[in-house]
Structures are given as C-alpha cells and as structure tokens.
Amino acid sequence: MLTPVAPSELAAIVTSLEMRARPSVRPFPASPLRLARWRAPTPDAYRTLFRRVGAPWLWFSRLLLSDADLGAIIHDDAVEIHAVLDPAGIEVGLLELDFHQAGQCEIAFFGLVPELAGQGQGRWLMAQALMLGWRRDVERLWVHTCTLDHPSALNFYRAQGFTPFARMVETFADPRLLGALPRDCAPQIPLLDPPS
C-alpha cells in the first residue's frame, strides 16, 4: 500500500540498530585523521560542521534549533561531541555520543565529509566510537540510520556488529523548502516544489 507524501515533505524509513555486548578487540584501523573532544563548541561552529557532514544526507534537525536550545544539547554533560580533524587540523567529521539513558550510549551523529567517502575512514571512526561508547557501565550501544543517509550506511553498521531491532517511517518538512539547507543540496533526493 502506498501512502501519499505532501510535495513539501519527505519520508524516510528509519532503522534502529543495537549492540548488546562489547565487541572483541580488533586492530585499530590506521588513519591520518585524529579525534578531538569538543567540550563546548559554539552553536555556530557546531552547525558549520553539522552542515558540512550532513547536508548531502539532509541532516537538518540541529539547524532548526535556537542557539539556546542547541547549546542546551551540545553543552550537556551527558553528551560528548568529538570533531574529526585532518592532518591540517581542519574539521572533517562529527561523532556525537549521548549517555542520557543509564547503561546506554546512543551514537547520535556519526559522519565524515563526503570527500572522505570510500577511503575506509568510516571504519576508523567507528572504532573510535566503540572505544569511547563502551564504558564500564554501558550495556547497550545503539544507533539509527534512515533511507536518506548514505546508501551503504545500514550495511556498514551491520558489518560493524550492530543488529537491527526496530523500523519506523518518519515524515517531515523538506529542509530545503524551509531554507535550513540550500535548494541544490542532496540532488539524489528530488525536490518537489508544492503548488503556489
């Protein structure tokens, strides 16, 4: 059965995946990149990196928040934000871990700039996420992806040891029509201008 979606909206299938046991130790992938903890990024700096990493996949949720609301999230002690830095110190990726639920770590945001796709750096970043996420009191690590993400995202998470446990459909206003992202962003997802 097909369910119509308004021209001004998008729909995505969201898959949630989890890991209930710490994975066995593996060799750490080599990388020229390094991870730096962002203890108190400014909302503008955070949004800039969020856009650079997520715009091709229409990440927009954090772009619609006020500075105060975004600051409440990214400065929360239960949230850890890490920037991926290239050898020149330029931010080229984002890892955000959420420890709000006792005994759990959610990989809230995980990604690299599109220029790094296909170079194996995602495995390096996941190794970092697993090392940082699996703490003494953590019994479950989880993440979600959707059909708007990179086409390999779901299989990547499964290959890293995550098991799917839930599927949902999400509909939302197209962020390109809201002005949160440029209209030419994510050309692989058709932009349907609603009738005036």
Secondary structure as the mmCIF struct_conf table of DSSP 4:
data_model
#
loop_
_struct_conf.conf_type_id
_struct_conf.id
_struct_conf.beg_label_comp_id
_struct_conf.beg_label_asym_id
_struct_conf.beg_label_seq_id
_struct_conf.end_label_comp_id
_struct_conf.end_label_asym_id
_struct_conf.end_label_seq_id
TURN_TY1_P TURN_TY1_P1 PRO A 7 SER A 8
STRN STRN1 GLU A 9 MET A 19
BEND BEND1 ALA A 21 ALA A 21
HELX_LH_PP_P HELX_LH_PP_P1 ARG A 22 VAL A 25
HELX_LH_PP_P HELX_LH_PP_P2 PRO A 27 ALA A 30
BEND BEND2 PRO A 32 PRO A 32
STRN STRN2 ARG A 34 TRP A 38
BEND BEND3 ARG A 39 ALA A 40
HELX_RH_AL_P HELX_RH_AL_P1 PRO A 43 GLY A 54
HELX_RH_3T_P HELX_RH_3T_P1 ALA A 55 TRP A 57
TURN_TY1_P TURN_TY1_P2 LEU A 58 LEU A 58
HELX_RH_3T_P HELX_RH_3T_P2 SER A 61 LEU A 64
BEND BEND4 LEU A 65 LEU A 65
HELX_RH_AL_P HELX_RH_AL_P2 ASP A 67 ILE A 74
TURN_TY1_P TURN_TY1_P3 HIS A 75 HIS A 75
TURN_TY1_P TURN_TY1_P4 ASP A 77 ALA A 78
STRN STRN3 VAL A 79 LEU A 85
TURN_TY1_P TURN_TY1_P5 PRO A 87 ALA A 88
BEND BEND5 GLY A 89 GLY A 89
STRN STRN4 GLU A 91 ASP A 98
BEND BEND6 GLN A 101 GLN A 101
TURN_TY1_P TURN_TY1_P6 ALA A 102 GLY A 103
STRN STRN5 GLN A 104 LEU A 112
HELX_RH_3T_P HELX_RH_3T_P3 PRO A 114 LEU A 116
TURN_TY1_P TURN_TY1_P7 ALA A 117 GLY A 120
HELX_RH_AL_P HELX_RH_AL_P3 GLN A 121 GLY A 133
TURN_TY1_P TURN_TY1_P8 ARG A 136 ASP A 137
STRN STRN6 ARG A 140 CYS A 146
TURN_TY1_P TURN_TY1_P9 THR A 147 LEU A 148
BEND BEND7 ASP A 149 ASP A 149
TURN_TY1_P TURN_TY1_P10 PRO A 151 SER A 152
HELX_RH_AL_P HELX_RH_AL_P4 ALA A 153 ALA A 159
TURN_TY1_P TURN_TY1_P11 GLN A 160 GLY A 161
STRN STRN7 THR A 163 ALA A 173
HELX_RH_AL_P HELX_RH_AL_P5 PRO A 175 LEU A 178
TURN_TY1_P TURN_TY1_P12 GLY A 179 GLY A 179
BEND BEND8 ALA A 180 LEU A 181
TURN_TY1_P TURN_TY1_P13 ARG A 183 ASP A 184
BEND BEND9 CYS A 185 CYS A 185
TURN_TY1_P TURN_TY1_P14 PRO A 187 GLN A 188
BEND BEND10 ILE A 189 ILE A 189
HELX_LH_PP_P HELX_LH_PP_P3 ASP A 193 PRO A 195
#
